Amino acid sequence: AVVSTQSTGIKEESLRTYMFTYSACYDSISPMVLSKMFDLTNKQIHALISKMILNDELKASWDNITDLLILHRAESSKLQSLAKQTADKLTYVMDNTEKMLGQGTTFNSRGNAATALTWPNSVFGAGNGSQIMGIVGALGVPDH
């Protein structure tokens, strides 16, 4: 009895995970297809999906005439778009910081450059090469 309960719980969580992951790939899906995929009854599928819809975990609705789950596309909000842009920019900054670290610049515990990065004369002109100090304290670069 315990094994059966655990097995059902695993199947239900597998269905939830599948719906979170692949719902964007579908316009609609039959609960019978999901029933066969996850070895759950139609009633269990209906109950679990309905609960996900009520909890705003899944943007979908049931079409009772065709017995299909209709999945709705959710457009990203302005905040989500800005968050994605910020994440992309931070990724760019992190990549460049890692490149600097690979070129020999080390950072102290405050995130400031502890040693100078020396550039060849061809980049900044005459002399023995210019030294550039990296100031990345605001990025929170860990001490390496």
KARAJO-V134195 format. One record per residue. N is the residue number from 1. BURIAL is b if it has 24 or more other C-alpha atoms within 12 Angstrom, else e. Layout:
BEGIN
n=N burial=BURIAL
n=N burial=BURIAL
END
This chain:
BEGIN
n=1 burial=e
n=2 burial=e
n=3 burial=e
n=4 burial=e
n=5 burial=e
n=6 burial=e
n=7 burial=e
n=8 burial=e
n=9 burial=e
n=10 burial=e
n=11 burial=b
n=12 burial=b
n=13 burial=e
n=14 burial=e
n=15 burial=b
n=16 burial=b
n=17 burial=e
n=18 burial=e
n=19 burial=b
n=20 burial=e
n=21 burial=e
n=22 burial=e
n=23 burial=b
n=24 burial=e
n=25 burial=e
n=26 burial=e
n=27 burial=e
n=28 burial=b
n=29 burial=b
n=30 burial=b
n=31 burial=b
n=32 burial=e
n=33 burial=e
n=34 burial=b
n=35 burial=b
n=36 burial=e
n=37 burial=e
n=38 burial=b
n=39 burial=e
n=40 burial=b
n=41 burial=e
n=42 burial=e
n=43 burial=e
n=44 burial=b
n=45 burial=b
n=46 burial=b
n=47 burial=e
n=48 burial=b
n=49 burial=b
n=50 burial=b
n=51 burial=e
n=52 burial=e
n=53 burial=e
n=54 burial=e
n=55 burial=e
n=56 burial=e
n=57 burial=e
n=58 burial=b
n=59 burial=b
n=60 burial=b
n=61 burial=b
n=62 burial=b
n=63 burial=e
n=64 burial=e
n=65 burial=e
n=66 burial=e
n=67 burial=e
n=68 burial=b
n=69 burial=b
n=70 burial=b
n=71 burial=b
n=72 burial=e
n=73 burial=e
n=74 burial=e
n=75 burial=e
n=76 burial=e
n=77 burial=e
n=78 burial=e
n=79 burial=e
n=80 burial=e
n=81 burial=e
n=82 burial=e
n=83 burial=e
n=84 burial=e
n=85 burial=e
n=86 burial=e
n=87 burial=e
n=88 burial=e
n=89 burial=e
n=90 burial=e
n=91 burial=e
n=92 burial=e
n=93 burial=e
n=94 burial=e
n=95 burial=e
n=96 burial=e
n=97 burial=b
n=98 burial=e
n=99 burial=e
n=100 burial=b
n=101 burial=b
n=102 burial=e
n=103 burial=e
n=104 burial=e
n=105 burial=b
n=106 burial=b
n=107 burial=b
n=108 burial=e
n=109 burial=e
n=110 burial=e
n=111 burial=b
n=112 burial=b
n=113 burial=b
n=114 burial=e
n=115 burial=e
n=116 burial=e
n=117 burial=e
n=118 burial=e
n=119 burial=e
n=120 burial=e
n=121 burial=e
n=122 burial=e
n=123 burial=e
n=124 burial=e
n=125 burial=e
n=126 burial=e
n=127 burial=e
n=128 burial=e
n=129 burial=e
n=130 burial=e
n=131 burial=e
n=132 burial=e
n=133 burial=e
n=134 burial=b
n=135 burial=e
n=136 burial=b
n=137 burial=e
n=138 burial=e
n=139 burial=e
n=140 burial=e
n=141 burial=b
n=142 burial=e
n=143 burial=e
n=144 burial=e
END
